Amino acid sequence: MSKITRTEPGALYAKSVEYHNFVYLPGLTATDTSKDIAGQTAEILAAIDAALEANGTDNTRLLTAQIWLKDIKDRDAMNKVWAAWLPKDEAPVRVCVQAALADPAQLIEIQVMACK
């Protein structure tokens, strides 16, 4: 049976899960909810960078991304930060939808999967 590695598993979720050289991250949100959509997006992308690095990979190895926005009207502003963060010609498949987030002050949540 193949090994599944869970980083800091908690009662509800782990900080990451690795299986067959695939790295799955949970949905990440900004801790500083006083920031606008660009600021919250940048904070989350920095957290993704750190989590991917801790798992021996980076954003050039992204396979999928799921993005939930509190207000879909923020999509263009978020996309500017997202596009600047992605390496050229390395975009993953992605979905971006409007959703009610758990904390009304959070404007965005992003979940990614990468490979090593």
C-alpha positions in Angstrom: 0.0 0.0 0.0 1.3 3.5 -0.9 2.3 5.8 1.8 0.2 8.9 2.6 2.1 11.7 4.4 0.0 14.2 6.4 1.7 17.3 7.7 0.3 18.5 11.1 -3.0 16.7 10.8 -5.7 18.2 13.0 -9.2 17.2 13.9 -10.6 18.8 10.7 -7.7 19.0 8.2 -3.9 18.7 7.7 -1.6 21.5 6.6 -0.8 19.3 3.6 -1.1 15.8 2.3 1.4 14.1 0.0 0.7 11.0 -2.0 2.6 9.6 -4.9 4.6 12.9 -5.2 1.4 14.9 -5.4 1.0 17.6 -2.8 -2.5 18.7 -1.8 -3.0 21.9 0.2 -6.1 22.9 2.1 -8.1 26.0 1.2 -6.1 29.0 2.5 -7.4 32.3 3.6 -5.8 35.6 4.7 -5.1 36.2 8.4 -5.2 40.0 7.9 -8.8 40.5 6.8 -8.3 44.3 6.9 -6.7 44.0 3.5 -8.5 44.4 0.2 -8.8 41.6 -2.4 -5.3 42.3 -3.8 -3.8 42.2 -0.3 -5.6 39.1 0.8 -4.7 37.3 -2.5 -1.0 38.2 -2.1 -1.0 37.0 1.5 -2.5 33.7 0.5 -0.1 33.2 -2.4 2.8 33.8 -0.1 1.4 31.1 2.2 1.0 28.8 -0.7 4.7 29.4 -1.7 5.8 28.6 1.8 3.6 25.4 2.0 4.8 24.2 -1.4 8.4 24.8 -0.4 8.0 22.9 2.8 6.8 20.0 0.7 9.7 20.2 -1.8 7.9 21.8 -4.7 6.9 25.3 -6.0 4.4 27.1 -8.1 6.0 25.9 -11.3 4.5 22.5 -10.5 0.9 23.5 -9.9 -1.7 21.2 -11.4 -5.0 22.6 -10.2 -6.3 25.6 -8.3 -9.7 26.3 -6.8 -10.6 29.9 -5.9 -13.6 31.0 -4.0 -14.4 34.8 -4.0 -16.8 36.4 -1.6 -17.8 38.7 -4.5 -17.2 37.7 -8.1 -16.7 41.4 -9.0 -13.3 41.1 -7.3 -12.2 38.6 -10.0 -10.3 41.1 -12.1 -8.4 42.6 -9.2 -7.6 39.1 -7.9 -6.5 37.9 -11.4 -3.9 40.8 -11.6 -2.2 39.5 -8.4 -2.6 35.8 -9.5 -1.2 36.4 -13.0 1.8 38.3 -11.6 2.5 35.4 -9.2 2.4 32.6 -11.8 5.5 31.7 -13.7 5.2 32.4 -17.4 3.4 29.6 -19.3 3.0 27.6 -16.0 -0.7 28.2 -15.2 -2.6 25.3 -13.7 -6.2 24.3 -14.5 -8.4 26.5 -12.4 -11.9 27.3 -11.3 -13.0 30.6 -9.8 -16.4 31.0 -8.3 -18.4 33.2 -5.9 -19.1 31.6 -2.6 -20.2 32.5 0.9 -17.0 32.1 3.0 -17.0 31.1 6.7 -15.8 34.5 7.9 -17.5 37.4 6.2 -14.2 39.4 6.5 -12.4 36.9 4.3 -12.7 37.9 0.6 -11.0 34.9 -1.0 -10.0 31.3 -0.3 -7.5 29.4 -2.5 -6.8 25.6 -2.7 -4.1 24.1 -4.9 -2.6 20.8 -5.8 1.0 20.4 -7.1 3.4 17.6 -8.0 7.0 17.3 -7.0 
